[in-house]
Amino acid sequence: MLIEEGNRYQISQNAKGFFNSAETMTVKSYNGITVQFILGDSKGHGSMPVEHMQYLLKKSNLTVIPNKRSLLNHELNEEQIG
């Protein structure tokens, strides 16, 4: 799973307690070692090691929310293939 600046993630019900009960988080910066993020609904911000972020993604505590641009690109690619 690629971690990139601007990616939005849905926080699972099980993990919300660790993120001030926020529904979403957005990656503010990523330098290969740490990830800085902003929580949705102005519930705060923070940072974590990349390894921990990857663990949360693997355990489905965070789920990528696709942005509109990537959805449009995916639809265009499918039309070209089909």
PDB file with SEQRES, HELIX, SHEET and CRYST1 records, atoms N, CA, C and O in Angstrom:
SEQRES   1 A   82  MET LEU ILE GLU GLU GLY ASN ARG TYR GLN ILE SER GLN          
SEQRES   2 A   82  ASN ALA LYS GLY PHE PHE ASN SER ALA GLU THR MET THR          
SEQRES   3 A   82  VAL LYS SER TYR ASN GLY ILE THR VAL GLN PHE ILE LEU          
SEQRES   4 A   82  GLY ASP SER LYS GLY HIS GLY SER MET PRO VAL GLU HIS          
SEQRES   5 A   82  MET GLN TYR LEU LEU LYS LYS SER ASN LEU THR VAL ILE          
SEQRES   6 A   82  PRO ASN LYS ARG SER LEU LEU ASN HIS GLU LEU ASN GLU          
SEQRES   7 A   82  GLU GLN ILE GLY                                              
HELIX    1 AA1 LYS A   16  PHE A   19  5                                   4    
HELIX    2 AA2 GLY A   40  SER A   42  5                                   3    
HELIX    3 AA3 VAL A   50  LYS A   58  1                                   9    
HELIX    4 AA4 LYS A   68  ILE A   81  1                                  14    
SHEET    1 AA1 5 HIS A  45  PRO A  49  0                                        
SHEET    2 AA1 5 THR A  34  LEU A  39 -1                                        
SHEET    3 AA1 5 THR A  24  TYR A  30 -1                                        
SHEET    4 AA1 5 ARG A   8  ILE A  11 -1                                        
SHEET    5 AA1 5 LEU A  62  ILE A  65 -1                                        
CRYST1    1.000    1.000    1.000  90.00  90.00  90.00 P 1           1          
ATOM      1  N   MET A   1       0.847  -1.178   0.000  1.00  0.00           N  
ATOM      2  CA  MET A   1       0.000   0.000   0.000  1.00  0.00           C  
ATOM      3  C   MET A   1       0.885   1.230   0.000  1.00  0.00           C  
ATOM      4  O   MET A   1       1.744   1.389   0.868  1.00  0.00           O  
ATOM      5  N   LEU A   2       0.676   2.087  -0.963  1.00  0.00           N  
ATOM      6  CA  LEU A   2       1.453   3.304  -1.074  1.00  0.00           C  
ATOM      7  C   LEU A   2       0.910   4.370  -0.126  1.00  0.00           C  
ATOM      8  O   LEU A   2      -0.295   4.619  -0.082  1.00  0.00           O  
ATOM      9  N   ILE A   3       1.796   4.986   0.618  1.00  0.00           N  
ATOM     10  CA  ILE A   3       1.420   6.094   1.490  1.00  0.00           C  
ATOM     11  C   ILE A   3       1.899   7.359   0.799  1.00  0.00           C  
ATOM     12  O   ILE A   3       3.084   7.497   0.495  1.00  0.00           O  
ATOM     13  N   GLU A   4       0.975   8.286   0.551  1.00  0.00           N  
ATOM     14  CA  GLU A   4       1.315   9.528  -0.146  1.00  0.00           C  
ATOM     15  C   GLU A   4       0.675  10.708   0.556  1.00  0.00           C  
ATOM     16  O   GLU A   4      -0.357  10.570   1.213  1.00  0.00           O  
ATOM     17  N   GLU A   5       1.294  11.867   0.411  1.00  0.00           N  
ATOM     18  CA  GLU A   5       0.718  13.094   0.950  1.00  0.00           C  
ATOM     19  C   GLU A   5      -0.641  13.335   0.314  1.00  0.00           C  
ATOM     20  O   GLU A   5      -0.809  13.168  -0.894  1.00  0.00           O  
ATOM     21  N   GLY A   6      -1.599  13.725   1.124  1.00  0.00           N  
ATOM     22  CA  GLY A   6      -2.939  14.013   0.633  1.00  0.00           C  
ATOM     23  C   GLY A   6      -3.883  12.826   0.690  1.00  0.00           C  
ATOM     24  O   GLY A   6      -5.092  13.009   0.551  1.00  0.00           O  
ATOM     25  N   ASN A   7      -3.372  11.610   0.889  1.00  0.00           N  
ATOM     26  CA  ASN A   7      -4.260  10.447   0.997  1.00  0.00           C  
ATOM     27  C   ASN A   7      -5.161  10.578   2.216  1.00  0.00           C  
ATOM     28  O   ASN A   7      -4.723  11.000   3.286  1.00  0.00           O  
ATOM     29  N   ARG A   8      -6.423  10.211   2.038  1.00  0.00           N  
ATOM     30  CA  ARG A   8      -7.389  10.219   3.141  1.00  0.00           C  
ATOM     31  C   ARG A   8      -7.696   8.779   3.521  1.00  0.00           C  
ATOM     32  O   ARG A   8      -7.756   7.892   2.669  1.00  0.00           O  
ATOM     33  N   TYR A   9      -7.891   8.565   4.821  1.00  0.00           N  
ATOM     34  CA  TYR A   9      -8.162   7.231   5.340  1.00  0.00           C  
ATOM     35  C   TYR A   9      -9.361   7.267   6.270  1.00  0.00           C  
ATOM     36  O   TYR A   9      -9.528   8.195   7.062  1.00  0.00           O  
ATOM     37  N   GLN A  10     -10.190   6.243   6.162  1.00  0.00           N  
ATOM     38  CA  GLN A  10     -11.309   6.027   7.080  1.00  0.00           C  
ATOM     39  C   GLN A  10     -10.745   5.283   8.284  1.00  0.00           C  
ATOM     40  O   GLN A  10     -10.026   4.298   8.116  1.00  0.00           O  
ATOM     41  N   ILE A  11     -11.058   5.736   9.495  1.00  0.00           N  
ATOM     42  CA  ILE A  11     -10.580   5.100  10.712  1.00  0.00           C  
ATOM     43  C   ILE A  11     -11.645   4.115  11.184  1.00  0.00           C  
ATOM     44  O   ILE A  11     -12.813   4.481  11.318  1.00  0.00           O  
ATOM     45  N   SER A  12     -11.249   2.869  11.436  1.00  0.00           N  
ATOM     46  CA  SER A  12     -12.209   1.839  11.852  1.00  0.00           C  
ATOM     47  C   SER A  12     -12.759   2.147  13.241  1.00  0.00           C  
ATOM     48  O   SER A  12     -12.162   2.895  14.015  1.00  0.00           O  
ATOM     49  N   GLN A  13     -13.905   1.555  13.533  1.00  0.00           N  
ATOM     50  CA  GLN A  13     -14.563   1.739  14.823  1.00  0.00           C  
ATOM     51  C   GLN A  13     -13.625   1.342  15.961  1.00  0.00           C  
ATOM     52  O   GLN A  13     -13.597   2.007  16.997  1.00  0.00           O  
ATOM     53  N   ASN A  14     -12.864   0.274  15.782  1.00  0.00           N  
ATOM     54  CA  ASN A  14     -11.959  -0.224  16.826  1.00  0.00           C  
ATOM     55  C   ASN A  14     -10.826   0.742  17.129  1.00  0.00           C  
ATOM     56  O   ASN A  14     -10.338   0.775  18.259  1.00  0.00           O  
ATOM     57  N   ALA A  15     -10.396   1.527  16.150  1.00  0.00           N  
ATOM     58  CA  ALA A  15      -9.231   2.401  16.318  1.00  0.00           C  
ATOM     59  C   ALA A  15      -9.593   3.846  16.625  1.00  0.00           C  
ATOM     60  O   ALA A  15      -8.702   4.641  16.924  1.00  0.00           O  
ATOM     61  N   LYS A  16     -10.864   4.213  16.562  1.00  0.00           N  
ATOM     62  CA  LYS A  16     -11.252   5.617  16.761  1.00  0.00           C  
ATOM     63  C   LYS A  16     -10.812   6.159  18.116  1.00  0.00           C  
ATOM     64  O   LYS A  16     -10.485   7.340  18.233  1.00  0.00           O  
ATOM     65  N   GLY A  17     -10.800   5.325  19.123  1.00  0.00           N  
ATOM     66  CA  GLY A  17     -10.390   5.764  20.453  1.00  0.00           C  
ATOM     67  C   GLY A  17      -8.956   6.266  20.499  1.00  0.00           C  
ATOM     68  O   GLY A  17      -8.619   7.104  21.336  1.00  0.00           O  
ATOM     69  N   PHE A  18      -8.119   5.767  19.616  1.00  0.00           N  
ATOM     70  CA  PHE A  18      -6.724   6.196  19.561  1.00  0.00           C  
ATOM     71  C   PHE A  18      -6.547   7.471  18.744  1.00  0.00           C  
ATOM     72  O   PHE A  18      -5.468   8.063  18.739  1.00  0.00           O  
ATOM     73  N   PHE A  19      -7.596   7.892  18.058  1.00  0.00           N  
ATOM     74  CA  PHE A  19      -7.540   9.061  17.172  1.00  0.00           C  
ATOM     75  C   PHE A  19      -8.597  10.097  17.550  1.00  0.00           C  
ATOM     76  O   PHE A  19      -9.226  10.687  16.671  1.00  0.00           O  
ATOM     77  N   ASN A  20      -8.796  10.321  18.840  1.00  0.00           N  
ATOM     78  CA  ASN A  20      -9.743  11.330  19.348  1.00  0.00           C  
ATOM     79  C   ASN A  20     -11.143  11.170  18.760  1.00  0.00           C  
ATOM     80  O   ASN A  20     -11.842  12.160  18.543  1.00  0.00           O  
ATOM     81  N   SER A  21     -11.551   9.943  18.505  1.00  0.00           N  
ATOM     82  CA  SER A  21     -12.877   9.617  17.950  1.00  0.00           C  
ATOM     83  C   SER A  21     -13.118  10.218  16.568  1.00  0.00           C  
ATOM     84  O   SER A  21     -14.266  10.394  16.161  1.00  0.00           O  
ATOM     85  N   ALA A  22     -12.044  10.535  15.844  1.00  0.00           N  
ATOM     86  CA  ALA A  22     -12.182  11.089  14.493  1.00  0.00           C  
ATOM     87  C   ALA A  22     -12.620   9.988  13.526  1.00  0.00           C  
ATOM     88  O   ALA A  22     -12.289   8.818  13.719  1.00  0.00           O  
ATOM     89  N   GLU A  23     -13.357  10.365  12.499  1.00  0.00           N  
ATOM     90  CA  GLU A  23     -13.814   9.441  11.470  1.00  0.00           C  
ATOM     91  C   GLU A  23     -12.746   9.214  10.396  1.00  0.00           C  
ATOM     92  O   GLU A  23     -12.619   8.117   9.853  1.00  0.00           O  
ATOM     93  N   THR A  24     -11.978  10.276  10.098  1.00  0.00           N  
ATOM     94  CA  THR A  24     -11.008  10.213   9.007  1.00  0.00           C  
ATOM     95  C   THR A  24      -9.684  10.851   9.423  1.00  0.00           C  
ATOM     96  O   THR A  24      -9.600  11.590  10.404  1.00  0.00           O  
ATOM     97  N   MET A  25      -8.657  10.537   8.639  1.00  0.00           N  
ATOM     98  CA  MET A  25      -7.376  11.214   8.784  1.00  0.00           C  
ATOM     99  C   MET A  25      -6.794  11.443   7.399  1.00  0.00           C  
ATOM    100  O   MET A  25      -7.042  10.666   6.476  1.00  0.00           O  
ATOM    101  N   THR A  26      -6.019  12.511   7.257  1.00  0.00           N  
ATOM    102  CA  THR A  26      -5.384  12.860   5.987  1.00  0.00           C  
ATOM    103  C   THR A  26      -3.884  12.989   6.204  1.00  0.00           C  
ATOM    104  O   THR A  26      -3.443  13.639   7.152  1.00  0.00           O  
ATOM    105  N   VAL A  27      -3.101  12.369   5.322  1.00  0.00           N  
ATOM    106  CA  VAL A  27      -1.645  12.455   5.419  1.00  0.00           C  
ATOM    107  C   VAL A  27      -1.210  13.861   5.015  1.00  0.00           C  
ATOM    108  O   VAL A  27      -1.478  14.314   3.903  1.00  0.00           O  
ATOM    109  N   LYS A  28      -0.540  14.535   5.932  1.00  0.00           N  
ATOM    110  CA  LYS A  28      -0.052  15.893   5.687  1.00  0.00           C  
ATOM    111  C   LYS A  28       1.337  15.845   5.062  1.00  0.00           C  
ATOM    112  O   LYS A  28       1.613  16.569   4.105  1.00  0.00           O  
ATOM    113  N   SER A  29       2.211  14.997   5.597  1.00  0.00           N  
ATOM    114  CA  SER A  29       3.537  14.835   5.006  1.00  0.00           C  
ATOM    115  C   SER A  29       4.053  13.433   5.277  1.00  0.00           C  
ATOM    116  O   SER A  29       3.675  12.778   6.248  1.00  0.00           O  
ATOM    117  N   TYR A  30       4.927  12.997   4.385  1.00  0.00           N  
ATOM    118  CA  TYR A  30       5.498  11.656   4.459  1.00  0.00           C  
ATOM    119  C   TYR A  30       6.933  11.744   3.971  1.00  0.00           C  
ATOM    120  O   TYR A  30       7.183  12.122   2.827  1.00  0.00           O  
ATOM    121  N   ASN A  31       7.888  11.392   4.848  1.00  0.00           N  
ATOM    122  CA  ASN A  31       9.289  11.516   4.470  1.00  0.00           C  
ATOM    123  C   ASN A  31      10.006  10.173   4.379  1.00  0.00           C  
ATOM    124  O   ASN A  31      11.233  10.136   4.292  1.00  0.00           O  
ATOM    125  N   GLY A  32       9.260   9.074   4.399  1.00  0.00           N  
ATOM    126  CA  GLY A  32       9.870   7.749   4.321  1.00  0.00           C  
ATOM    127  C   GLY A  32      10.129   7.139   5.683  1.00  0.00           C  
ATOM    128  O   GLY A  32      10.300   5.925   5.793  1.00  0.00           O  
ATOM    129  N   ILE A  33      10.160   7.965   6.730  1.00  0.00           N  
ATOM    130  CA  ILE A  33      10.401   7.477   8.085  1.00  0.00           C  
ATOM    131  C   ILE A  33       9.177   7.700   8.968  1.00  0.00           C  
ATOM    132  O   ILE A  33       8.770   6.811   9.716  1.00  0.00           O  
ATOM    133  N   THR A  34       8.593   8.898   8.874  1.00  0.00           N  
ATOM    134  CA  THR A  34       7.411   9.224   9.662  1.00  0.00           C  
ATOM    135  C   THR A  34       6.301   9.769   8.760  1.00  0.00           C  
ATOM    136  O   THR A  34       6.542  10.270   7.662  1.00  0.00           O  
ATOM    137  N   VAL A  35       5.084   9.650   9.271  1.00  0.00           N  
ATOM    138  CA  VAL A  35       3.894  10.153   8.596  1.00  0.00           C  
ATOM    139  C   VAL A  35       3.251  11.176   9.527  1.00  0.00           C  
ATOM    140  O   VAL A  35       2.944  10.868  10.679  1.00  0.00           O  
ATOM    141  N   GLN A  36       3.050  12.385   9.029  1.00  0.00           N  
ATOM    142  CA  GLN A  36       2.310  13.393   9.782  1.00  0.00           C  
ATOM    143  C   GLN A  36       0.900  13.433   9.213  1.00  0.00           C  
ATOM    144  O   GLN A  36       0.705  13.341   8.001  1.00  0.00           O  
ATOM    145  N   PHE A  37      -0.088  13.573  10.106  1.00  0.00           N  
ATOM    146  CA  PHE A  37      -1.475  13.520   9.664  1.00  0.00           C  
ATOM    147  C   PHE A  37      -2.325  14.546  10.389  1.00  0.00           C  
ATOM    148  O   PHE A  37      -1.965  15.059  11.449  1.00  0.00           O  
ATOM    149  N   ILE A  38      -3.473  14.827   9.774  1.00  0.00           N  
ATOM    150  CA  ILE A  38      -4.487  15.711  10.343  1.00  0.00           C  
ATOM    151  C   ILE A  38      -5.755  14.868  10.489  1.00  0.00           C  
ATOM    152  O   ILE A  38      -6.152  14.167   9.558  1.00  0.00           O  
ATOM    153  N   LEU A  39      -6.378  14.941  11.648  1.00  0.00           N  
ATOM    154  CA  LEU A  39      -7.623  14.205  11.875  1.00  0.00           C  
ATOM    155  C   LEU A  39      -8.807  15.007  11.361  1.00  0.00           C  
ATOM    156  O   LEU A  39      -8.798  16.238  11.382  1.00  0.00           O  
ATOM    157  N   GLY A  40      -9.824  14.295  10.901  1.00  0.00           N  
ATOM    158  CA  GLY A  40     -11.030  14.937  10.392  1.00  0.00           C  
ATOM    159  C   GLY A  40     -11.800  15.643  11.490  1.00  0.00           C  
ATOM    160  O   GLY A  40     -11.567  15.398  12.674  1.00  0.00           O  
ATOM    161  N   ASP A  41     -12.709  16.509  11.108  1.00  0.00           N  
ATOM    162  CA  ASP A  41     -13.567  17.267  12.027  1.00  0.00           C  
ATOM    163  C   ASP A  41     -12.764  18.084  13.039  1.00  0.00           C  
ATOM    164  O   ASP A  41     -13.212  18.301  14.164  1.00  0.00           O  
ATOM    165  N   SER A  42     -11.566  18.538  12.631  1.00  0.00           N  
ATOM    166  CA  SER A  42     -10.703  19.364  13.489  1.00  0.00           C  
ATOM    167  C   SER A  42     -10.447  18.719  14.850  1.00  0.00           C  
ATOM    168  O   SER A  42     -10.440  19.399  15.876  1.00  0.00           O  
ATOM    169  N   LYS A  43     -10.237  17.409  14.848  1.00  0.00           N  
ATOM    170  CA  LYS A  43     -10.023  16.686  16.107  1.00  0.00           C  
ATOM    171  C   LYS A  43      -8.557  16.567  16.481  1.00  0.00           C  
ATOM    172  O   LYS A  43      -8.224  15.932  17.482  1.00  0.00           O  
ATOM    173  N   GLY A  44      -7.667  17.174  15.681  1.00  0.00           N  
ATOM    174  CA  GLY A  44      -6.263  17.187  16.056  1.00  0.00           C  
ATOM    175  C   GLY A  44      -5.343  16.783  14.923  1.00  0.00           C  
ATOM    176  O   GLY A  44      -5.741  16.704  13.761  1.00  0.00           O  
ATOM    177  N   HIS A  45      -4.096  16.530  15.300  1.00  0.00           N  
ATOM    178  CA  HIS A  45      -3.076  16.128  14.347  1.00  0.00           C  
ATOM    179  C   HIS A  45      -2.039  15.303  15.091  1.00  0.00           C  
ATOM    180  O   HIS A  45      -2.062  15.227  16.320  1.00  0.00           O  
ATOM    181  N   GLY A  46      -1.138  14.692  14.351  1.00  0.00           N  
ATOM    182  CA  GLY A  46      -0.105  13.894  14.983  1.00  0.00           C  
ATOM    183  C   GLY A  46       0.846  13.317  13.967  1.00  0.00           C  
ATOM    184  O   GLY A  46       0.824  13.675  12.789  1.00  0.00           O  
ATOM    185  N   SER A  47       1.692  12.404  14.450  1.00  0.00           N  
ATOM    186  CA  SER A  47       2.631  11.719  13.572  1.00  0.00           C  
ATOM    187  C   SER A  47       2.862  10.317  14.112  1.00  0.00           C  
ATOM    188  O   SER A  47       2.609  10.032  15.282  1.00  0.00           O  
ATOM    189  N   MET A  48       3.348   9.451  13.234  1.00  0.00           N  
ATOM    190  CA  MET A  48       3.649   8.078  13.615  1.00  0.00           C  
ATOM    191  C   MET A  48       4.716   7.529  12.686  1.00  0.00           C  
ATOM    192  O   MET A  48       4.885   8.021  11.570  1.00  0.00           O  
ATOM    193  N   PRO A  49       5.440   6.507  13.141  1.00  0.00           N  
ATOM    194  CA  PRO A  49       6.396   5.858  12.245  1.00  0.00           C  
ATOM    195  C   PRO A  49       5.676   5.179  11.081  1.00  0.00           C  
ATOM    196  O   PRO A  49       4.543   4.720  11.228  1.00  0.00           O  
ATOM    197  N   VAL A  50       6.329   5.120   9.940  1.00  0.00           N  
ATOM    198  CA  VAL A  50       5.752   4.495   8.748  1.00  0.00           C  
ATOM    199  C   VAL A  50       5.367   3.050   9.037  1.00  0.00           C  
ATOM    200  O   VAL A  50       4.324   2.585   8.576  1.00  0.00           O  
ATOM    201  N   GLU A  51       6.196   2.331   9.797  1.00  0.00           N  
ATOM    202  CA  GLU A  51       5.915   0.928  10.106  1.00  0.00           C  
ATOM    203  C   GLU A  51       4.580   0.782  10.823  1.00  0.00           C  
ATOM    204  O   GLU A  51       3.840  -0.168  10.569  1.00  0.00           O  
ATOM    205  N   HIS A  52       4.264   1.723  11.725  1.00  0.00           N  
ATOM    206  CA  HIS A  52       2.993   1.658  12.445  1.00  0.00           C  
ATOM    207  C   HIS A  52       1.821   1.941  11.502  1.00  0.00           C  
ATOM    208  O   HIS A  52       0.778   1.293  11.592  1.00  0.00           O  
ATOM    209  N   MET A  53       1.992   2.892  10.616  1.00  0.00           N  
ATOM    210  CA  MET A  53       0.944   3.198   9.634  1.00  0.00           C  
ATOM    211  C   MET A  53       0.682   1.975   8.761  1.00  0.00           C  
ATOM    212  O   MET A  53      -0.471   1.636   8.495  1.00  0.00           O  
ATOM    213  N   GLN A  54       1.745   1.314   8.315  1.00  0.00           N  
ATOM    214  CA  GLN A  54       1.592   0.115   7.498  1.00  0.00           C  
ATOM    215  C   GLN A  54       0.890  -0.994   8.280  1.00  0.00           C  
ATOM    216  O   GLN A  54       0.086  -1.733   7.712  1.00  0.00           O  
ATOM    217  N   TYR A  55       1.181  -1.118   9.558  1.00  0.00           N  
ATOM    218  CA  TYR A  55       0.519  -2.105  10.411  1.00  0.00           C  
ATOM    219  C   TYR A  55      -0.980  -1.812  10.505  1.00  0.00           C  
ATOM    220  O   TYR A  55      -1.802  -2.721  10.387  1.00  0.00           O  
ATOM    221  N   LEU A  56      -1.334  -0.535  10.719  1.00  0.00           N  
ATOM    222  CA  LEU A  56      -2.751  -0.156  10.812  1.00  0.00           C  
ATOM    223  C   LEU A  56      -3.484  -0.441   9.501  1.00  0.00           C  
ATOM    224  O   LEU A  56      -4.639  -0.867   9.513  1.00  0.00           O  
ATOM    225  N   LEU A  57      -2.815  -0.206   8.373  1.00  0.00           N  
ATOM    226  CA  LEU A  57      -3.415  -0.505   7.072  1.00  0.00           C  
ATOM    227  C   LEU A  57      -3.594  -2.011   6.895  1.00  0.00           C  
ATOM    228  O   LEU A  57      -4.630  -2.463   6.409  1.00  0.00           O  
ATOM    229  N   LYS A  58      -2.593  -2.778   7.287  1.00  0.00           N  
ATOM    230  CA  LYS A  58      -2.640  -4.238   7.147  1.00  0.00           C  
ATOM    231  C   LYS A  58      -3.760  -4.833   7.991  1.00  0.00           C  
ATOM    232  O   LYS A  58      -4.434  -5.769   7.560  1.00  0.00           O  
ATOM    233  N   LYS A  59      -3.961  -4.290   9.200  1.00  0.00           N  
ATOM    234  CA  LYS A  59      -4.998  -4.792  10.109  1.00  0.00           C  
ATOM    235  C   LYS A  59      -6.368  -4.170   9.826  1.00  0.00           C  
ATOM    236  O   LYS A  59      -7.319  -4.409  10.570  1.00  0.00           O  
ATOM    237  N   SER A  60      -6.474  -3.386   8.771  1.00  0.00           N  
ATOM    238  CA  SER A  60      -7.727  -2.728   8.360  1.00  0.00           C  
ATOM    239  C   SER A  60      -8.253  -1.748   9.402  1.00  0.00           C  
ATOM    240  O   SER A  60      -9.456  -1.491   9.454  1.00  0.00           O  
ATOM    241  N   ASN A  61      -7.373  -1.201  10.228  1.00  0.00           N  
ATOM    242  CA  ASN A  61      -7.775  -0.126  11.130  1.00  0.00           C  
ATOM    243  C   ASN A  61      -7.877   1.195  10.377  1.00  0.00           C  
ATOM    244  O   ASN A  61      -8.564   2.119  10.814  1.00  0.00           O  
ATOM    245  N   LEU A  62      -7.184   1.275   9.234  1.00  0.00           N  
ATOM    246  CA  LEU A  62      -7.283   2.415   8.327  1.00  0.00           C  
ATOM    247  C   LEU A  62      -7.600   1.882   6.942  1.00  0.00           C  
ATOM    248  O   LEU A  62      -7.018   0.890   6.503  1.00  0.00           O  
ATOM    249  N   THR A  63      -8.520   2.539   6.257  1.00  0.00           N  
ATOM    250  CA  THR A  63      -8.902   2.152   4.904  1.00  0.00           C  
ATOM    251  C   THR A  63      -8.815   3.379   4.011  1.00  0.00           C  
ATOM    252  O   THR A  63      -9.331   4.442   4.358  1.00  0.00           O  
ATOM    253  N   VAL A  64      -8.172   3.238   2.876  1.00  0.00           N  
ATOM    254  CA  VAL A  64      -7.999   4.363   1.949  1.00  0.00           C  
ATOM    255  C   VAL A  64      -9.354   4.823   1.433  1.00  0.00           C  
ATOM    256  O   VAL A  64     -10.194   4.010   1.048  1.00  0.00           O  
ATOM    257  N   ILE A  65      -9.554   6.131   1.430  1.00  0.00           N  
ATOM    258  CA  ILE A  65     -10.724   6.737   0.796  1.00  0.00           C  
ATOM    259  C   ILE A  65     -10.234   7.252  -0.547  1.00  0.00           C  
ATOM    260  O   ILE A  65      -9.475   8.221  -0.589  1.00  0.00           O  
ATOM    261  N   PRO A  66     -10.648   6.629  -1.648  1.00  0.00           N  
ATOM    262  CA  PRO A  66     -10.140   7.066  -2.959  1.00  0.00           C  
ATOM    263  C   PRO A  66     -10.586   8.491  -3.279  1.00  0.00           C  
ATOM    264  O   PRO A  66     -11.721   8.878  -2.999  1.00  0.00           O  
ATOM    265  N   ASN A  67      -9.673   9.267  -3.870  1.00  0.00           N  
ATOM    266  CA  ASN A  67     -10.049  10.614  -4.266  1.00  0.00           C  
ATOM    267  C   ASN A  67     -10.693  10.575  -5.645  1.00  0.00           C  
ATOM    268  O   ASN A  67     -10.557   9.591  -6.373  1.00  0.00           O  
ATOM    269  N   LYS A  68     -11.382  11.629  -5.994  1.00  0.00           N  
ATOM    270  CA  LYS A  68     -12.136  11.662  -7.249  1.00  0.00           C  
ATOM    271  C   LYS A  68     -11.237  11.525  -8.470  1.00  0.00           C  
ATOM    272  O   LYS A  68     -11.619  10.898  -9.458  1.00  0.00           O  
ATOM    273  N   ARG A  69     -10.050  12.105  -8.404  1.00  0.00           N  
ATOM    274  CA  ARG A  69      -9.142  12.053  -9.548  1.00  0.00           C  
ATOM    275  C   ARG A  69      -8.729  10.611  -9.837  1.00  0.00           C  
ATOM    276  O   ARG A  69      -8.726  10.188 -10.993  1.00  0.00           O  
ATOM    277  N   SER A  70      -8.382   9.856  -8.795  1.00  0.00           N  
ATOM    278  CA  SER A  70      -7.964   8.465  -9.025  1.00  0.00           C  
ATOM    279  C   SER A  70      -9.136   7.623  -9.518  1.00  0.00           C  
ATOM    280  O   SER A  70      -8.946   6.708 -10.319  1.00  0.00           O  
ATOM    281  N   LEU A  71     -10.344   7.922  -9.049  1.00  0.00           N  
ATOM    282  CA  LEU A  71     -11.517   7.191  -9.540  1.00  0.00           C  
ATOM    283  C   LEU A  71     -11.740   7.463 -11.018  1.00  0.00           C  
ATOM    284  O   LEU A  71     -12.033   6.541 -11.778  1.00  0.00           O  
ATOM    285  N   LEU A  72     -11.604   8.724 -11.436  1.00  0.00           N  
ATOM    286  CA  LEU A  72     -11.782   9.073 -12.845  1.00  0.00           C  
ATOM    287  C   LEU A  72     -10.717   8.407 -13.702  1.00  0.00           C  
ATOM    288  O   LEU A  72     -11.022   7.887 -14.776  1.00  0.00           O  
ATOM    289  N   ASN A  73      -9.466   8.418 -13.239  1.00  0.00           N  
ATOM    290  CA  ASN A  73      -8.389   7.766 -13.984  1.00  0.00           C  
ATOM    291  C   ASN A  73      -8.648   6.274 -14.115  1.00  0.00           C  
ATOM    292  O   ASN A  73      -8.402   5.697 -15.174  1.00  0.00           O  
ATOM    293  N   HIS A  74      -9.141   5.639 -13.055  1.00  0.00           N  
ATOM    294  CA  HIS A  74      -9.421   4.205 -13.076  1.00  0.00           C  
ATOM    295  C   HIS A  74     -10.536   3.907 -14.086  1.00  0.00           C  
ATOM    296  O   HIS A  74     -10.448   2.945 -14.849  1.00  0.00           O  
ATOM    297  N   GLU A  75     -11.585   4.742 -14.085  1.00  0.00           N  
ATOM    298  CA  GLU A  75     -12.691   4.529 -15.046  1.00  0.00           C  
ATOM    299  C   GLU A  75     -12.207   4.700 -16.478  1.00  0.00           C  
ATOM    300  O   GLU A  75     -12.601   3.931 -17.354  1.00  0.00           O  
ATOM    301  N   LEU A  76     -11.361   5.691 -16.733  1.00  0.00           N  
ATOM    302  CA  LEU A  76     -10.843   5.906 -18.078  1.00  0.00           C  
ATOM    303  C   LEU A  76      -9.990   4.714 -18.521  1.00  0.00           C  
ATOM    304  O   LEU A  76     -10.083   4.281 -19.670  1.00  0.00           O  
ATOM    305  N   ASN A  77      -9.171   4.188 -17.628  1.00  0.00           N  
ATOM    306  CA  ASN A  77      -8.343   3.040 -17.954  1.00  0.00           C  
ATOM    307  C   ASN A  77      -9.193   1.811 -18.286  1.00  0.00           C  
ATOM    308  O   ASN A  77      -8.866   1.065 -19.209  1.00  0.00           O  
ATOM    309  N   GLU A  78     -10.284   1.594 -17.538  1.00  0.00           N  
ATOM    310  CA  GLU A  78     -11.162   0.463 -17.806  1.00  0.00           C  
ATOM    311  C   GLU A  78     -11.843   0.603 -19.159  1.00  0.00           C  
ATOM    312  O   GLU A  78     -12.020  -0.388 -19.868  1.00  0.00           O  
ATOM    313  N   GLU A  79     -12.232   1.838 -19.530  1.00  0.00           N  
ATOM    314  CA  GLU A  79     -12.873   2.062 -20.834  1.00  0.00           C  
ATOM    315  C   GLU A  79     -11.897   1.791 -21.964  1.00  0.00           C  
ATOM    316  O   GLU A  79     -12.288   1.246 -22.996  1.00  0.00           O  
ATOM    317  N   GLN A  80     -10.632   2.162 -21.791  1.00  0.00           N  
ATOM    318  CA  GLN A  80      -9.629   1.927 -22.818  1.00  0.00           C  
ATOM    319  C   GLN A  80      -9.342   0.436 -22.977  1.00  0.00           C  
ATOM    320  O   GLN A  80      -9.089  -0.030 -24.088  1.00  0.00           O  
ATOM    321  N   ILE A  81      -9.378  -0.319 -21.868  1.00  0.00           N  
ATOM    322  CA  ILE A  81      -9.117  -1.756 -21.909  1.00  0.00           C  
ATOM    323  C   ILE A  81     -10.288  -2.489 -22.554  1.00  0.00           C  
ATOM    324  O   ILE A  81     -10.098  -3.382 -23.379  1.00  0.00           O  
ATOM    325  N   GLY A  82     -11.516  -2.094 -22.161  1.00  0.00           N  
ATOM    326  CA  GLY A  82     -12.725  -2.776 -22.627  1.00  0.00           C  
ATOM    327  C   GLY A  82     -13.047  -2.383 -24.005  1.00  0.00           C  
ATOM    328  O   GLY A  82     -14.034  -2.856 -24.568  1.00  0.00           O  
TER     329      GLY A  82                                                      
END                                                                             
